[in-house]
Amino acid sequence: MTFKTLTAASVLAVSALLLTGCDQAEKSAQQLMGKAAESAKLAIDETHKAAEQALSDATGNIIGKKDSPADSDKEESSSQEI
């Protein structure tokens, strides 16, 4: 073997190793980004639920809560008794 052949083989081998390493790094980065996106989505969902609960607590569940006619009759009769 000549020096040129040995050098060319070495350069090809190193290039192949670098490309393999780059592919692995890219796959790892994609996995990390996927996990980070999932964590961010979970945090946003939990924050949304907490905000809804805080709003519900602050409004005393007034929004979306309707008294039934039986409930309003009970309130009227108890206020008339006083």
Residue frames as a rotation matrix with the C-alpha (Angstrom) as fourth column:
MET 1
0.580 0.815 0.000 0.00
0.815 -0.580 0.000 0.00
0.000 0.000 -1.000 0.00
THR 2
-0.378 -0.677 0.632 1.13
0.634 -0.687 -0.356 3.43
0.675 0.266 0.689 -0.74
PHE 3
-0.862 -0.031 -0.506 0.88
0.431 -0.572 -0.698 6.45
-0.268 -0.819 0.507 1.49
LYS 4
-0.789 0.599 -0.134 -1.86
-0.589 -0.676 0.443 7.97
0.174 0.429 0.887 -0.73
THR 5
-0.237 0.714 -0.659 -4.03
-0.057 0.667 0.743 4.88
0.970 0.214 -0.117 -0.48
LEU 6
-0.429 0.003 -0.903 -3.60
0.840 0.368 -0.398 4.67
0.331 -0.930 -0.160 3.28
THR 7
-0.951 0.067 -0.301 -4.40
0.062 -0.915 -0.398 8.37
-0.303 -0.397 0.867 3.67
ALA 8
-0.606 0.767 -0.213 -7.50
-0.591 -0.254 0.766 8.11
0.533 0.590 0.607 1.46
ALA 9
-0.170 0.525 -0.834 -8.77
0.382 0.815 0.435 5.09
0.908 -0.245 -0.339 3.41
SER 10
-0.654 -0.138 -0.744 -8.18
0.756 -0.157 -0.636 6.91
-0.029 -0.978 0.207 6.70
VAL 11
-0.937 0.325 -0.130 -10.00
-0.330 -0.944 0.018 10.02
-0.117 0.060 0.991 5.49
LEU 12
-0.359 0.841 -0.405 -12.96
-0.386 0.262 0.885 7.92
0.850 0.474 0.231 4.32
ALA 13
-0.255 0.219 -0.942 -13.09
0.704 0.710 -0.026 6.05
0.663 -0.669 -0.335 7.63
VAL 14
-0.835 -0.087 -0.543 -12.98
0.474 -0.617 -0.629 9.24
-0.280 -0.782 0.556 9.68
SER 15
-0.811 0.578 -0.094 -15.65
-0.543 -0.682 0.490 10.83
0.219 0.449 0.866 7.47
ALA 16
-0.218 0.743 -0.633 -17.90
0.032 0.654 0.756 7.83
0.975 0.145 -0.167 7.93
LEU 17
-0.421 0.003 -0.907 -17.44
0.871 0.279 -0.404 7.97
0.252 -0.960 -0.120 11.70
LEU 18
-0.959 0.044 -0.280 -18.20
0.052 -0.944 -0.327 11.69
-0.278 -0.328 0.903 11.77
LEU 19
-0.589 0.788 -0.179 -21.35
-0.541 -0.221 0.811 11.23
0.600 0.575 0.557 9.70
THR 20
-0.152 0.506 -0.849 -22.52
0.488 0.786 0.381 8.44
0.860 -0.356 -0.366 11.99
GLY 21
-0.653 -0.173 -0.737 -21.85
0.750 -0.278 -0.600 10.63
-0.102 -0.945 0.311 14.99
CYS 22
-0.942 0.326 -0.084 -23.78
-0.336 -0.929 0.155 13.50
-0.027 0.174 0.984 13.42
ASP 23
-0.326 0.856 -0.401 -26.77
-0.205 0.350 0.914 11.25
0.923 0.380 0.062 12.75
GLN 24
-0.202 0.200 -0.959 -26.76
0.835 0.547 -0.062 10.07
0.512 -0.813 -0.277 16.34
ALA 25
-0.872 -0.162 -0.462 -26.49
0.400 -0.781 -0.480 13.64
-0.283 -0.604 0.745 17.61
GLU 26
-0.778 0.628 -0.028 -29.39
-0.492 -0.580 0.649 14.70
0.392 0.519 0.760 15.39
LYS 27
-0.117 0.747 -0.654 -31.56
0.217 0.662 0.717 11.83
0.969 -0.058 -0.239 16.63
SER 28
-0.413 -0.098 -0.905 -30.73
0.903 0.085 -0.421 12.68
0.119 -0.992 0.053 20.23
ALA 29
-0.981 0.040 -0.190 -31.53
-0.014 -0.990 -0.139 16.33
-0.193 -0.134 0.972 19.65
GLN 30
-0.509 0.848 -0.147 -34.88
-0.396 -0.079 0.915 15.41
0.765 0.523 0.376 18.07
GLN 31
-0.082 0.455 -0.887 -35.74
0.658 0.693 0.295 13.20
0.749 -0.559 -0.356 21.05
LEU 32
-0.676 -0.234 -0.698 -34.83
0.709 -0.464 -0.531 15.97
-0.199 -0.854 0.480 23.47
MET 33
-0.931 0.366 -0.016 -36.92
-0.349 -0.873 0.341 18.47
0.111 0.323 0.940 21.55
GLY 34
-0.259 0.865 -0.429 -39.87
-0.027 0.438 0.899 16.06
0.965 0.245 -0.090 21.57
LYS 35
-0.164 0.141 -0.976 -39.59
0.918 0.384 -0.099 15.60
0.361 -0.913 -0.192 25.33
ALA 36
-0.894 -0.201 -0.401 -39.26
0.348 -0.875 -0.337 19.34
-0.283 -0.441 0.852 25.86
ALA 37
-0.735 0.677 0.026 -42.34
-0.420 -0.485 0.767 20.01
0.532 0.553 0.641 23.73
GLU 38
-0.050 0.722 -0.690 -44.34
0.384 0.652 0.654 17.41
0.922 -0.232 -0.310 25.66
SER 39
-0.423 -0.183 -0.887 -43.24
0.906 -0.101 -0.411 18.91
-0.015 -0.978 0.209 28.98
ALA 40
-0.994 0.057 -0.096 -44.20
-0.062 -0.997 0.047 22.39
-0.093 0.052 0.994 27.80
LYS 41
-0.429 0.889 -0.157 -47.63
-0.249 0.051 0.967 21.14
0.868 0.454 0.200 26.68
LEU 42
-0.039 0.373 -0.927 -48.18
0.775 0.597 0.207 19.48
0.631 -0.710 -0.312 30.04
ALA 43
-0.725 -0.294 -0.623 -47.17
0.644 -0.612 -0.460 22.64
-0.246 -0.734 0.633 31.89
ILE 44
-0.898 0.436 0.057 -49.55
-0.351 -0.789 0.504 24.73
0.265 0.432 0.862 29.77
ASP 45
-0.166 0.874 -0.456 -52.41
0.088 0.474 0.876 22.28
0.982 0.105 -0.156 30.39
GLU 46
-0.173 0.043 -0.984 -51.80
0.946 0.284 -0.154 22.28
0.273 -0.958 -0.090 34.15
THR 47
-0.934 -0.189 -0.304 -51.62
0.266 -0.934 -0.239 26.08
-0.239 -0.304 0.922 34.20
HIS 48
-0.665 0.746 0.034 -54.89
-0.344 -0.347 0.872 26.28
0.662 0.568 0.488 32.27
LYS 49
0.017 0.670 -0.742 -56.61
0.527 0.624 0.576 23.93
0.850 -0.401 -0.343 34.74
ALA 50
-0.451 -0.260 -0.854 -55.27
0.887 -0.239 -0.396 25.93
-0.101 -0.936 0.338 37.69
ALA 51
-0.995 0.098 -0.019 -56.48
-0.100 -0.979 0.177 29.18
-0.001 0.178 0.984 36.13
GLU 52
-0.333 0.929 -0.162 -59.93
-0.136 0.122 0.983 27.73
0.933 0.349 0.086 35.52
GLN 53
0.005 0.293 -0.956 -60.09
0.848 0.505 0.159 26.53
0.529 -0.812 -0.246 39.13
ALA 54
-0.758 -0.349 -0.551 -58.98
0.600 -0.704 -0.381 29.92
-0.255 -0.619 0.743 40.45
LEU 55
-0.859 0.498 0.114 -61.59
-0.338 -0.721 0.604 31.67
0.383 0.481 0.788 38.32
SER 56
-0.083 0.848 -0.524 -64.25
0.219 0.528 0.821 29.26
0.972 -0.047 -0.229 39.50
ASP 57
-0.198 -0.070 -0.978 -63.28
0.969 0.136 -0.206 29.82
0.147 -0.988 0.041 43.12
ALA 58
-0.938 -0.247 -0.244 -63.19
0.286 -0.948 -0.140 33.59
-0.197 -0.201 0.960 42.67
THR 59
-0.685 0.728 0.023 -66.61
-0.495 -0.488 0.719 33.78
0.535 0.481 0.695 41.05
GLY 60
-0.582 0.462 0.669 -68.17
-0.592 0.323 -0.739 31.35
-0.557 -0.826 0.086 43.49
ASN 61
-0.834 0.194 0.516 -69.25
0.423 0.826 0.374 29.12
-0.354 0.530 -0.771 40.62
ILE 62
-0.104 0.820 -0.562 -71.73
-0.173 -0.572 -0.802 31.77
-0.979 0.014 0.201 39.45
ILE 63
-0.266 -0.062 -0.962 -70.83
-0.940 -0.206 0.273 31.38
-0.215 0.977 -0.004 35.79
GLY 64
-0.575 0.076 -0.814 -72.71
-0.477 0.778 0.410 28.50
0.665 0.624 -0.411 34.22
LYS 65
-0.896 0.303 -0.324 -74.67
0.444 0.614 -0.652 27.70
0.001 -0.729 -0.685 37.40
LYS 66
-0.522 0.805 0.284 -78.40
-0.434 -0.537 0.723 28.13
0.734 0.254 0.629 37.17
ASP 67
-0.788 0.349 0.507 -80.83
-0.447 0.242 -0.861 27.72
-0.423 -0.905 -0.035 40.04
SER 68
-0.785 0.618 -0.027 -83.61
0.472 0.627 0.619 25.28
0.400 0.473 -0.785 39.48
PRO 69
-0.186 0.796 0.576 -87.17
-0.288 -0.605 0.743 26.56
0.940 -0.028 0.341 40.06
ALA 70
0.598 0.392 -0.699 -87.40
0.478 0.526 0.703 24.41
0.643 -0.755 0.128 43.19
ASP 71
-0.303 -0.802 -0.515 -84.31
0.940 -0.164 -0.298 26.11
0.155 -0.574 0.804 44.64
SER 72
-0.831 0.003 0.556 -85.69
0.047 -0.996 0.076 29.59
0.554 0.090 0.828 43.99
ASP 73
0.245 0.969 0.027 -89.05
-0.092 -0.004 0.996 28.62
0.965 -0.247 0.088 45.59
LYS 74
0.374 -0.182 -0.910 -87.24
0.848 0.466 0.255 27.45
0.377 -0.866 0.328 48.71
GLU 75
-0.704 -0.707 -0.061 -85.30
0.686 -0.655 -0.316 30.69
0.184 -0.265 0.947 48.92
GLU 76
-0.531 0.584 0.614 -88.47
-0.205 -0.792 0.575 32.79
0.822 0.179 0.540 48.51
SER 77
0.510 0.787 -0.346 -90.40
0.142 0.320 0.937 30.86
0.849 -0.527 0.052 51.14
SER 78
0.118 -0.520 -0.846 -87.54
0.978 0.208 0.008 31.04
0.172 -0.828 0.533 53.63
SER 79
-0.869 -0.433 0.242 -87.17
0.401 -0.900 -0.169 34.78
0.291 -0.050 0.955 53.10
GLN 80
-0.188 0.886 0.424 -90.91
-0.227 -0.459 0.859 35.29
0.956 0.065 0.288 53.55
GLU 81
0.444 0.359 -0.821 -90.88
0.607 0.554 0.570 33.43
0.659 -0.752 0.028 56.87
ILE 82
-0.466 -0.758 -0.456 -88.38
0.865 -0.283 -0.414 35.84
0.185 -0.588 0.788 58.36
